[in-house]
């Protein structure tokens, strides 16, 4: 068995510290009294909770039950599920906003971990069969996300996923110099939807794997240089879905920069704080709104990086049944 690379060890430290911070600040993911209000802020309530569930589900599936991190990840997922009233709040939300897609996307994250609510699924499946739902005009990348969420609850529509993919920025194999922040986030989410958030790397078509293998290192370096830590972590997660890992030098540099950008508590800001580039991570106080997503993405990318190393080493696959611990 090949020795674990230095970048994998660094990623592991980032992952451990990230989950320590997330566990200590899990109340930030709690749903407020306005969770079902038509005036509620979805991006400040359901969105963070759904992202927590997605990351915890994905990390648990590529982390052996014997790993010390497996239990705290499961505890966070259980906490998130309890916030929904074991799915009851999602069922009520579906009745209030039957044609909103975000309740389905949040619920699908839990369903992929085996946490289900029969009433919600029956109602959502009924709406999903309507012409109004299927004809909704959506951004192509969002469309892929909705299709993926539907599949997780067993709703299959006769829509051409490759056709939807071809209308995304990444699916069109654009000129690499057109990469910027918006297209960067679009491409990472296309990859996440196609690979079921790291569970099925083979879901990424061969031409996209080749294109990403060639250009992603340059994009990653650009984002790191700009201090765009959140997008950099998403790109590292994408790299961990490719057949060939990043070269050790690039991977080592990337993870060293992410590690250096963290606050001592383990939190990672979305971007480098304003001020001189020489400012250190200790010179800001992490606040939940500007740290939770990038900290989640750091933990997610680290878990996939370790799983990719195991698969590349030939000792075990990143998504083998033996690595999937039940979360209850």
N, C-alpha and C positions, 0 to 999 in steps of 0.2 A: 504494500500500500504506500503510495507516494505521500511524502510529508505535506501537511497542510501548509499552503502558501501563506506568506506574511499578510497579504491583503485579506485572506479569509479570516485570519485571527483578528485583524483590525475590525473587519465587518462584524465579527461575533461580539466584540466589545461594544461596538455601536449599538448592536441589537439588544444586548443585555441592559445597557444603560437606558435605551429608549423605552423598553418595556417597564423598567423601574419607574421612569418618569410618568408614563402613561397610566400605570397602576396607581401611582400616588395622586394623579390628577384626574381620575376617572369620573369624578363628579362633574367635570366640565362637559362630559358627553350626556349628562342627564337631560331628559326631556322636561321642559318647563310647563307651566300651566297653560301656555298658549299653543301647545303642540297640535291641538285639534282646531284651533281658531283660524278662521279664514284670513285674519290679519297677522297670523304668526309668520315668523321668519324661517323659512325652510332651511336656508343655508346655515342658520345658526342652531338648528335643532336636529331635524331628521338627517340632514346631509352628514354631519360629523358622526352621528350614531351609525349610519349605514356604512361609512368608511371604516369605522372601528370594527364592525362585524365582518366586512370584506377582508380586511387585513388579518384579523385573528383567525378566520376560517382558513385562509390561504397558508398562513404560517403554521397552523396546527397540522396541516396535511403534509408539510415537508419537514416536520420536526418530530423525531422519534419520541414516543411516550416516556422513554427513560431520560430524555433531556430535561434538565432542571427548568427550562423555559416553558415546557409544555403545559404545566399546571397553571402558572400565572396567565398564560395566553387563554387557556380554557376559562379561567375565572373572569377575565375581561369579557369574553364572549357571553358567558352566562349573565353577567351584569347587564350587558347591552340588551339581551333578550328579555330580562326582567323589566327593563325600562319600557318595553313595548307591551307589558302585561301579558307576556308569552304569546304575543301576536294579536291580542284583543284590540289594542289601540290601532293597529294597522287595519283590522277589519272595520273598525268604526271610521277610520280615515278614508277607507275605500268607499264606504257608503256616502260620505260627505263630498268626496271628490273622485267619482268613479272613473273619470277620463284623465286623471293626473297619472303620469308615469312614475314619479318618484316613490310612491308607496310600494309599487311593484319592485322597483330596483332595490329598495331597502329590504323588503321581505325576501327577495331572492338570495340575498347574502346569507340570511339565516337558514333558508331552505337548503342551501348547498351544504350546510353543516348538519342537516337532519332535524332542524328546529322548525316545526311546521304548525300551521293553524288551518284546519279544514274549512272553516267558514270563509276565511279570507280567500283561500285558493278557489273555492267554488264561485264566489262572486267575481273575482278577478278573471277567471277563465270565461265566464259568461260575457263580461264586457269586452274581453280580448277577441271574441268571435264576431263582434259587431263591425259593420263597415266603418262607423265613425272612428273606432279605435285604429283600425288597420289603415285608414286613409289619412290619419293625422300627419301633417307636414312637420318633419323633424330634420335637424342637422344629421348628415349621414353617419357621423361618428356616434351621435346619440342613438340613432336608429339601430346600430349594431349592439349598443348596450341594452336597449329594450328587447331586441331579439334574444340576446343572451339571457336576460332575466326571465323571459317567457319560457325558454327551454328549461331553466332550472325548476320551474314549477309544473312542467309537463305540457305547456301550451306550444303547439307547433303550428306555425302558419306557413302557407305555401309561398314564402317570399324568398327571393334569391339572395343569399348572403353574399356570394361573390359580386353580384350586381351592386349591392349596397357598399361593399368594400371598395369597388372601383370608383365610387363617388367621393371617397375620403381623400385627404391630402396624401397620406402614406400610400394608399392603394393605387394612386396615379403615378407613383415613382417619380416625384417631381425633381426638378433641378436641385441639387443639394444646397446651393447657395441661397435658396429661398426659405431655408429653415429659420424660424424665429420663435418667440415665446408661444404664440397661439398655436402654430403648427406643431411645435414640440409637444405640447400637452395633448393635441389631437392625435398625434402618432402614438404616443405612449398608451393612450386609452384604446386605440384600435388594437394594439398588441394585447392589452389586458383582456379585451372582450373576446378576441379570437383564441386566446390561450386559456380562457376561463381563469383569469388572474393567476397564471403560473401553473395551474394543474395539468394543462395539456399543451406543452410547447409545440407538439406536432400540428396543432391547429393553425399555426402560422404558415402560410403558403411559401413554397421554396423561393419564389422570386423576391418576396419580401425579406426572407432570411438573408439572402445574398446581398440585397440592397442595404439592409441595416448593418450587416457585418462590415461592409465597406465604409459607410459614412458615419455610423454612430460614434466611433471614437472621436472624430473631429468635433461633432456636435457636443458630445459630453465635455470635452476639454474647453470648448467655448463657454458652456454654461457654468462650469466650475470657475473659470477665470472671471466671469461676471458675478460670481457669488450667488448664483441662482440655485440654492441648495435643494429646494423642493423638486424642481425639474431635473436636477442632476441625479437625485435619488430615483426618480421615475425612470430615467434613462439607464441607470444601473440595473434596475429591475428588468427592463427590456433586454439588456445585454445578457442577463442570466437566463433568458428564454431562448437564446440562440444556441445552435449546436456547438459552436466553438467559443470558449470563454474569451474575454478580453485578454490581450497579452499581459503578462505579469507586471510589466513596467507601468502600463496605462492603468491597470486595475489597482496597483499599489498606490500610485499617485492619487487616483480618484478617492479611494477610501481614506488615505491619509488626510486629504483636504476636508472630507466630510467629518472625520474624527476631530480635526483641529477646529472646525467651525462650531462644534457643539458647546453648549453651556455646561459647566461642571455637573449640573443636575441630570444631564443626559438629553435635555431638550435641544432641538435643532430648529432654528428660525427658517422661515421660507426663503428669505434672502439675506444677504449680508446687510447689517444695519447701516444706516446712513452715517457718513463720517469718513475718516481716513481709512484707506485699505489696510493699514497696519493695525487697526483696532482688533482686539482679541475677543473671543467668545465670552470672556468673563465680564466684559464691559456693558452688557445689557442684561436686563432682568426678563427672563422669558415669560411671555403672557400666552395664555391658552390659545387665543384666536390666531396668533401669528406663529404658533409652534406645533399645534397638534397634528396638522396634516403632514408637514415635512418630517416630523418625528415618526409618524406612522409609516411614511414612505421609506425612511431610513431602515426601520425594522423589517419592512417587507422586502426591500432590496437585499438586505443582509441575509435573510432567510433563504431567498432564492439563490443567492451567490453560493452559500454553503451547500445547498442541494445540487446545484450545477457542478460544484467541485466533486461531490460524492459520485455523481453520475459519470463525470469525465474520468474519475479515478477507477471506475469499474467495480467499486465495492458494493454499491447499492444505488438504485435509481431514486431520483428525487420525489417520485410520486408513487412508490411501491405501496401496496396495501400494508406492509409491515411498518410503514411510517405514519399511517393514519390512525391516530388515537381517537376514540370516541369522546365527544364532548357532551357531557351531561351535567 
